[in-house]
Amino acid sequence: MISNAPFMPADPSERFAVIFRALQRSVADNGYRLKIHGPLLVLIWNYLSRQIARFAKIAAKPPQSPRIRA
C-alpha cells in the first residue's frame, strides 16, 4: 500500500471535486510556465469550476423514475 497517497473522500462528488481542483491547479501552474495566453487559462479554469458545480448538483439530486404517459 502507498503510504504517501493523498486523502480521498468517500463521497463521489467530493472525490470528483478534489480531482478537478488538482487539475485546475495543474492547469494554472503549467499554463503559466508554458506561456499559455492568460484569458485562455481563465476560460479553462472557469470551465472546470462549472463542471465541479454541475457534478455536485447532479450527485445531490436523487435519481427520478421515468414518467409514464397516460
Secondary structure by P-SEA (a helix, b strand, c coil): cccccccccccaaaaaaaaaaaaaaaaaaaaaaacccaaaaaaaaaaaaaaaaaaaaaaacccccccccc
